[in-house]
Amino acid sequence: MALFPQSALQPGVRKREVFGWAMYDFANSGYTTVVITAVFAAYFVGGIAKGAPWGAFAWTAALSISYAIVMLTMPAIGAWADLRAAKKRVLVIVTVACVAGTAALALTPRLAGPFAVALAMALVIVSNTFYSYGESLTGAFLPELATADGMGKVSGWGWGFGYLGGMLALGLCLAYVLWSQAQGLPASHFVPVTMLITAALYGAAACVTFALLPERALPQQRGAEQGAWQQLRDTFREARAYRDFMWLLGCTVCYQGGVAVAITLAAIYAEQVIGFVPSETMVLIFVLNIAAALGAFGFGYLQDRIGHRRSLAGTLVAWIAVCLIAASVSTKGGFWWAATIAGLAMGSSQSAGRAMTGILAPPRQLAEFFGLWTFATRLASIVGPLSYGAITWATGGNQRIAILSTAVLFVGGLLLLLPIDMRRGREAALRA
């Protein structure tokens, strides 16, 4: 924590609190790395669905349902947490639920037939929904910890720690998978163990957050909370007064849609198009996490120096290059280049987006406005992968055209980023 000065933190905030906050990113990143990207996604399609043509659609449908639930409920949950100064309390609850759902995924390989598919989809919906709640709530702590000038550094620390956590979880799982394969054990044996490893690491690391991160907000008297739909409409109505924040939401929907394609379909593309085997895919994702951690750390400092908007714009250009390279290469070595650039861009773009949200959100409505940010990211997570799947189906299974089309999402994000004025947006947030 000596890598950034005390001046980057809000008055009274200790560096141990920042460490505790960053440890939640460390805790939950194993879930996305192991469950969503590297292990369970491929096992669901190839093992539980037995490679059926509908397997990939069922997987993306389960994720889309969870994202739709989060989109419609997170603003209301955020408003409730703001009113009662209960972000930490809710964070504990959703963490326990996600850890339990992840551990329960270990049951699915022991079942067969339609019931196994239905149970796996249900548990993915549950675990991913509560994971998303936790991601939004932990983001809402950021403006309470960091100053506007230091938000990039602190956000970068969080994302960087997150990728380290993802690497640890994936590394432990990879070691067990390689040992199991050497013993001749099938995927139905080692996949359940990887789910238990991921759940245990998530729960243990999150306890550090709960021990070190205090709830600094105070209860508010802004009226009673409403239903999710009404709360969502009211929050959007209030947010429309913050022009730059709204531009950021639009930008987020576009570029995070492309990032969601990378997270949810990278392993499938590597194996089905480039020819990777599962163990090579896990190594690829591991190295991608190293690059992402370096990107999050490095760009966290760069964005505070050159500006958040410029920093995000640079990463979106890098993402466009990733799509072009991935669509054109046919060798594993060439795809490694695309994956490395994607890792650097992934960490930096996600860190920059969260920091920009923290700067442009009104201080009294942090969880509520981070709920809108979560709405945007989850909408992106529906639009991106489903578009990829639809284009793949429409082109007779040509995933190269689908990944090339993903570049359009990053171009759209770049165009929507141009009108944002961070100084104007910060002044509007503070006037609230």
N, C-alpha and C positions, 0 to 999 in steps of 0.2 A: 504493500500500500504506500510505500515511500515514493512510488513513481508519479504520484500527483500531489500537489501541495494542499495544505489545509485550506487555502483560499478557494479551492475548487468546491468546497463543501459549504453547506448552509451553516450559519452560526449555531454552535452547540452540538453539531454532528461530529461524532467520533469516527475514526477510520475503521474501528472494529464493527461499527454498524454497517458501513459500506461493504466490508468483507462478508458480514452475515447476509446482506441483501444479494450480493453477487453469488453466494453459495446456493441460492435458490435456482439461479440459472444453471449452476453446476449440477444441481439435483435433478431438474426436470429434463435436461437435454438428453439424458440416456433414453428417455421414453421415445422421443422423436427419432433418435439415431437407430435404436435397436428395433422398436416396434413398427414405426411408420416407414422407415427408410430401408434398413439393411436386412432384417431377419424375418419378422412376422409377415410383412407385406408379401415377400416372395413365397413364404411357406403357405400363406392363405391361398394364393393363386395356384401354386403347384401341388401343394399337399392336401389342404382341406377341400378345395374345389377340384382337385384332381386334374388340373390343367384344362378345365372346361372353358369354352369360348366366353362364357358369361363371368368367369372368375374375376377378371380385371374390373369389369363393370360393377360387380358386387362389392369389391374392395373400395372403389372410388365412391360408390353409392353410400356405403357405411360412413366413410369420412365426410361426405357431403351432408348427410343427415346430422352428424354431430356439429358441423360448422353452422348449419342452419339453426340448430337449437341455440348455439352460443350467440349468433347474430341477433336473435330475437329476445334473448333474456339477459345478456351481459350488461347492457345499459341500465336496466332496472336494478340488477344486483349491484352495480357500481354506485348508483344513486343511493341505494339503501346503505351501503357501506360508508359512503360519504356522510350521510345524515347522522349515523350513529358512531362514526369514527371506528368502524369495525373491519377495516381492511385485513388486519392480521388475523382476526377471529375467523373470518370467512376463508382466508387463505389456508388456515389449518384444516378446516372442514373439507375443502375441495382437494387438498393434497392427500388426505386420508382416503378419500373416495377414489382418486386416480391410482394410488398405490394398490388399493384393494382390487380395482378393476384390472390393473396390469398383472397382478399375481394370479387372478382368476383365469387369464388367458392360457395359463399352463394346463388347464383342464381340457381345452379344445382338441389337442392332438389325440387324446384318448378316446374320442368319440368318432362316430362315422355317420355318413349320410347327410340328409338335409338338416337334421337337428344340429350337427356340428357346425354347418355353415351358418345357421341362424344364430346359434349361441356365440360363435366367433364375431359375427357382425354386431350383435347386441353389446358384447363386451368392448369391442372397439369403439362403438358409439359412446358408451358410458365413460370409458377411460379417456378418450380423446376430448370429450366435452369438459370433463373436470380438469384435464390438463390445460385446456384453453382458458378456462376461468382463472386458473392459477397464474398463467402467463400474463393475463391482463392485470390482475390485482398486484402482482409484484412490480409491473411497470408503473403503476400508480404511485409507488413509493419513491420513484426516482426524483421527482421535483422537490420532495421533502428533504432529500439528502444532498443534492448537488445544486450549485448556483447555475444560472443560465450559461455563464462562460465555461463552467466545468462539466456541464451535462454530457458532452461528447466523451470526455475521458471516463467518467463514471459509467456511462452506458456501455462503453467499449470494454471496461473491466468486466461488467456483467456478462456480455456476450462472449468475451474471451474465456471466462471461467466456465461458461456454459459448454463451449466446445471441448474444453478439457474434460468436463464431466462426461460428455458424449463419448470422447475417446476412451476414458477409463471404462465405462460400461461396455462399449463395443470391444475393447481389448480383452476384458475378462470373458466376454461371451465368445469371442473368436478363439481364445485359448481353449475354452471348453469344447467348442465345436471341432477344432482340429484334433483334440484328444479323443473325442467320441468317434470321429471318422477313422482315426487310426485303430480304434477298437472294433471297427465294423458296425457301429451303432447307427440306426437310421435317424432321419430328421425328427421323427415322432418322439424320439427319446431326448435329443438335445435341445430342441426348440422350447419345450416347457421349462427346462432349467434356465435358459437365457431369459425367459420372462420373469422368473423368480429372482435372478441376479439383478435385473433392471429395477424391479419393484423394491428390493431391499436397499439398493444404492440410493434410489430416489428418496425413500423414507428416512434413511440415516442422514443423508446430506441436508435434507430439509429441516431436520431437527436443529442444525447449526443456525439456520436462518431464524427459526422460532426462538432460539436462545439469545441471539445477539441483536435482532432487529426490533426496535420498539415501535409502537403505534404513536406517531407524533400528532396526528390530527385530533381535533376537538369536535365533539358532537355539535351539530348545527340545527337551527330552527328555520327550515325552509319549507315547512309544510309536509303533509303526509305523502308517503310514496304511493304510486299508482300501479295499475297493471302493467305488464311488460310492454304491450303494444302502445298504450297511452304514454308510458314513460319514454319509449323509444321515439315516438313522434315529438314529444315535448323536448327531449334532449336535442334532437335534430333541429327543431325550431329555434332553440337557443343557440345552437352551434352555427346557424346560418348568419348570425351577427358577426362571426369571426371568419372573415373571408379567407384569410390565409390558411386557417385550420381546415376549412372545407376543401380548398385546393389540395392540401396535403392528403386528405381522405381519398380524393379521386386518384391522386398519384399512387397512393398505397394500394388501392384496388388493382391498378394495372401492374405495377412492378412486383407486388407480392404474389400476384397470380402466376407470374413467371417463376418466382422463387419456389412456389408450391409445386410446380411441375418438377423442378430439380429435386425437391425433398421426397416427393411421393413416387416418382417414376425413374429416378436415376438408376437404381439397381435393375429395374426391368429393361431399360434401354441398353445398359451395359451388357446384360446377358443375352437378350434376344437379338440385338442389332450388331453389337461389336463382337460378341462371342466370349465374354467373361464366364468363368465358372463361379459358383457361390463363394468359395473361399477367396478368390481374387476380388470379387465384388466387395466383400467385407474389408479387405485390405484397402481397396480404393476409397471406400467411405471413411475409413480410419484416417487416411492421408488427407482426404478432403476436409475432415475436421481439424487437422493440424493447420492447414492453410486458412480455414475459417477463423480459427483462434488468432492467428497472426494478423489477419485482416481486421478483426474486431479490435484488438489491442492497438495496432498501428493507426488505423483510421480514426479511432477514438480521439487520439491526440491531433491528428491531421485536421479533423473537422472543426475542432476548437480553434485551430490556427487559421485555416483558409475559409471557414464557414461551412455550416451544415449543408446548405443547398448545393454548393459546388462539390462537396465531398460525395453527396448522394449522386449527383449527376455523373461524376467520374465512374462510380460503381455501376451505374446503369449502362454506360458505354461498354464497360467490361462484360456485362451480362450479354449484351448484343453480340459481342465477339465470341462468347462461349457458345451461343446458339449456332452461329455460322460455322465454327470449328467442328462442333459435335455433329452437325448435319452433313459435313463434307468428308470427315475422316473415315477410314475403314480399318485402321489398325488400332491395336490396344495402346501402343505408344502415343499415337495421335490423340486418342480419347483421354489419356492421362493428362495431356496439356490442357484440354478443355476442363477437366475436373479440377485441376489445380487452380486455374483462373476462377472457376465457379466458387471454389472454397474461399478464396480471398474476397471475391465480390459478395458472397453470401453473408459473411460475418460483418463486413463494413456496411452493407446496405441495410441490414436489419438493425444494427446499432444506430446508424444515422436516423432511420425512421423513428425509432423509439425516442431518441433525444429530441428530435424536432417536435414530436407530439408533446413531450414534457415542457418544452419552451412555449408552445402555442396554446396549451390548455390553461383555462382560468384556475388559479391556485385553489379556490374553494370548491372546485368541482373536478378534482383530478381523477378519481376513480370513475366518475360518470363519463368524462371525456375520453379516458383511456378505454372505457367500454365502447365508445364509438370507434376508436382505433381498432379494437378487437373486432367490431362489426365489419370494418373494412377489410382487415386481414383474413377473416373467415369467409367473407364474400369472395375475396380473391382466391381462397383455397378451394372454392367451389368452381369458379369460373375457369381458372387455369387448368387443373387436371381434367375436368369434364370437356373442355374445348380440345385438349390434347387427345382425349379418348375419341371424341366425335370425329376429329380430323383423321385419326388413325383408321377408324372404321370406314369413313367415307372414301378413303384412298386405298382401300383393300389391304390394310395393315402396314402401310408405309409410315413408319415412325420418323423417318428422316424429314419428311414434309411436315409432320407434326411438330418436331423440335425446331425446325426452321420458322414455322408460323408463330412459335412462342416468342420469337424476337419482336413481334408486333406489340406484345404486351409491354416490353421494356421501352420500346420507342414511344408508346402512349404515355408511360410513366414519365419519361424525359420531357415530353411536351407539356404535361400537366404540372411539372415541377417549375417550369419557367416563370409563371406569374407570381410565385410565392415570394413575399418580402418578409424575411424573418424579423427584422426590427419592427416593422409595422404590426406584424402579428403578435409579437411579444408585448408591445405597448397596449394593444387591444385587450390582451389577456389580463394584464395588470390593472387596467381600468375597471375590469369587472369586480 
